[in-house]
Amino acid sequence: RRRRGGDEPTGARGSEDPLPSQHLIVDPSEPRLAFLGFVRPNVGAIPPMAELQAMWWIERLRGRIPARRSPPSYGLLGRKLAYGVDYGNYMHQLAAEFGAAPSLTTLYSRSWGALTSYCLGQAYISFFRLQGPFANAEAWRVAETELLRTVTQRGFLANVIFVLTIAAFGALNMGSFFAERLFRWAFGTLKSGRRKE
């Protein structure tokens, strides 16, 4: 099969048709046709992702999604699945585009319970209904009670391990970020030095 209007084969290794370019939901040439629930998360469930995709698509149809400034960063390493994504990253990037990703300052000023469940929990769909066009008072109740309960029932030690794991990966990511910048700078300096010779 070939892509309409072009001669490049579609799909990963030519075996499957790829999902559309805009967050694997919509092709800019056919904005009224959406592919919901087709992405595959590394962890997490497909139904909440499909619900958030539907929210994003509605806002796109309303003309409220700004043009993307940078490429998405939620693709899985190895790319065995062209439509595989990091669950939390994907959810937050979609929600951020239509103002539904909760800010820590909003959570802090309004509810310690919601802040705790957000920081120590998963990317539950209720968190993306705390603010933005689909805001709902019931979502605050769920975040402050049900979702907080899932965090507190883990126990103190499990939550400490969770926080330490996040901190370790954060430090690793930060170190990798600076190492990459240093490498690019050093490589760029070497390259420009060779040109001058």
C-alpha positions in Angstrom: 0.0 0.0 0.0 1.1 3.5 -0.7 0.4 6.8 1.0 -2.1 9.0 -0.8 -0.4 11.6 -2.9 3.0 10.2 -2.4 5.1 7.1 -3.3 6.5 6.2 0.1 5.4 2.8 1.5 3.4 3.0 4.7 3.7 1.2 7.9 6.4 -0.2 10.1 8.5 -2.5 7.8 5.8 -2.2 5.2 3.5 -4.5 7.1 1.0 -2.1 8.7 -0.5 1.3 7.8 0.8 3.9 10.2 -1.4 6.0 12.4 -1.8 9.7 11.5 0.9 12.2 12.2 -0.8 14.4 14.8 -0.3 12.5 18.1 -1.3 9.3 16.2 -4.9 10.6 16.1 -5.5 12.9 13.1 -4.0 13.6 9.7 -3.9 17.4 9.0 -5.5 16.7 5.6 -8.5 14.9 7.1 -9.1 16.6 10.5 -12.6 15.2 10.9 -11.4 11.6 10.8 -9.8 10.5 14.1 -8.2 7.3 15.2 -9.0 6.8 18.8 -7.7 4.0 21.0 -5.1 2.7 18.5 -2.0 3.7 20.4 -0.4 1.2 22.6 1.1 2.3 26.0 4.2 0.8 27.6 2.1 0.6 30.8 -1.4 1.8 31.6 -4.7 1.3 29.9 -6.0 2.1 26.5 -9.5 3.4 27.5 -8.3 6.5 29.5 -5.9 7.2 26.6 -8.8 7.0 24.2 -10.9 9.3 26.4 -8.1 11.9 26.5 -7.6 11.5 22.7 -11.3 12.3 22.2 -11.0 15.4 24.4 -8.0 16.5 22.4 -9.8 15.9 19.1 -12.9 17.8 20.1 -10.6 20.8 21.0 -8.8 20.4 17.7 -12.1 20.5 15.8 -13.0 23.6 17.8 -9.8 25.2 16.6 -8.3 25.5 20.0 -5.1 23.3 19.6 -2.1 25.5 18.9 0.5 24.5 16.3 3.1 22.2 17.8 6.4 23.9 18.3 8.6 20.9 19.0 8.4 17.2 18.1 6.7 14.9 20.6 8.9 12.9 23.0 6.6 10.1 24.0 7.7 7.5 21.5 9.1 4.3 22.9 12.8 3.4 22.5 13.5 0.6 20.1 10.4 1.6 18.0 9.2 -2.0 17.7 5.7 -0.5 17.5 5.3 2.6 15.4 2.3 3.4 17.5 3.8 2.5 20.9 4.0 5.4 23.4 5.1 6.2 27.0 1.7 6.3 28.8 2.3 9.2 31.2 4.3 11.4 28.8 1.7 10.9 26.0 -1.2 11.8 28.3 0.5 14.9 29.6 1.6 16.2 26.2 -2.0 15.8 24.8 -3.6 17.4 27.9 -1.1 20.3 27.9 -2.1 21.3 24.4 -5.6 22.1 25.4 -5.0 23.3 28.9 -6.0 20.2 30.8 -2.6 19.2 32.3 -2.8 20.3 36.0 -0.1 22.6 37.3 1.6 21.9 40.6 0.8 25.4 41.8 -2.9 24.9 41.1 -2.9 21.6 42.9 -0.9 23.0 45.8 -3.1 26.1 46.3 -6.4 24.1 46.1 -5.8 20.6 47.6 -3.0 18.8 49.2 -4.8 15.5 48.7 -5.1 16.0 45.0 -1.4 17.2 44.8 -0.3 14.1 46.7 -2.3 11.7 44.6 -1.1 13.4 41.4 2.6 13.3 42.3 2.6 9.8 43.7 0.0 8.2 41.3 -0.4 7.4 37.7 -1.8 9.6 34.9 -5.4 9.0 35.7 -8.0 10.6 33.5 -9.5 12.4 36.5 -6.4 14.6 36.7 -7.1 15.9 33.2 -10.5 17.0 34.3 -9.3 19.2 37.1 -8.8 22.2 34.8 -9.3 23.1 31.2 -12.4 22.8 28.9 -13.5 19.5 30.5 -13.1 20.6 34.1 -15.4 18.9 36.5 -15.9 19.3 40.3 -16.4 15.6 40.7 -12.8 15.0 39.4 -11.5 17.0 42.4 -13.5 14.8 44.7 -12.1 11.7 43.1 -8.5 13.0 43.2 -8.8 14.0 46.8 -10.4 10.7 48.0 -10.3 7.6 45.7 -7.0 8.3 44.0 -5.4 9.5 47.3 -6.5 6.3 48.9 -4.7 4.2 46.2 -1.5 6.1 47.1 -1.8 5.9 50.9 -2.7 2.2 50.8 0.7 1.5 49.3 2.3 2.2 52.6 5.0 4.6 53.6 8.0 2.4 52.5 6.5 1.8 49.0 6.0 5.5 48.5 9.5 6.3 49.7 10.9 3.7 47.2 8.6 5.3 44.5 10.0 8.8 45.2 13.6 7.6 45.3 13.1 5.8 41.9 11.7 8.9 40.4 14.6 10.9 41.8 17.2 8.4 40.5 15.7 8.4 37.0 15.4 12.2 37.1 19.1 12.5 38.0 20.0 10.0 35.2 17.9 11.9 32.7 19.5 15.2 33.7 23.0 13.7 33.5 22.2 12.4 30.0 20.8 15.7 29.0 24.0 17.6 30.0 26.3 14.9 28.6 24.5 15.1 25.2 24.9 19.0 25.3 28.5 18.7 26.2 29.1 16.1 23.4 27.3 18.3 20.8 29.3 21.3 21.9 32.6 19.4 21.8 31.8 17.7 18.5 30.7 21.1 17.0 34.0 22.7 18.2 36.1 20.0 16.7 34.1 20.2 13.4 34.5 23.9 13.1 38.2 23.7 14.1 38.8 21.2 11.2 37.1 23.5 8.7 39.4 26.4 9.7 42.4 24.3 8.9 
